[in-house]
Amino acid sequence: MSKIYNALAMLEILSSKRKYTIKELADKLELSPRMVRYYKEEIERLGYFIESAPGINGGYQLISDVYLPKISVSKYDLELLNGMKDFLLINNYPFTKEFDTFIDKVKGIYTGSQKKYVSKNTIDNIDDKQKYEFFNTAIKNNIRVEITYLSLENTISDRVIQPCEIFKHKSDFYIAAYCELRGEIRHFEFERIKKIRFL
């Protein structure tokens, strides 16, 4: 799902019909230039041709017209979910904790609020295997995480993220997560994550 999101995010940026350099796209999407090239190929598989211009003034430019509808959660969506929950309870249908958790997640998306978890568990200078186990635990338990991240410009920043999915592209591991600073899903390369701690 996260790969699809990044492809759509790149497609949305290019839909302005402006020419973007690979570096500009990499900065906007917080991806490596290699991943930008990868998503270019994925977008073209969807039938949207991206013109590539080499050289200093070159870059990527979308030729096709594209319309991408915005997806959001409204209070009416929440009312519908709560109504479904009441219906299940009143009619003695099987009701699972997972459905209740799902409603809480949707509420968090709508209100921007998230559950807070307190932990002193901080991991510094760890290898990819430890990062994998750490993020896997965060995903399973719906825990927000604070990371210290090294950008492509070699600048350090602290980000609060909500991990969604771990994936591997070629030989590199990435964590797809909702970045509270940017307000959207971003990919963070394991190698560039210098410190992690549970919130």
Summary of the structure (lengths in Angstrom):
residues: 199
radius of gyration: 19.6
end to end distance: 24.7
largest distance: 66.5
contacts: 533
relative contact order: 0.14
helix: 41%
strand: 26%
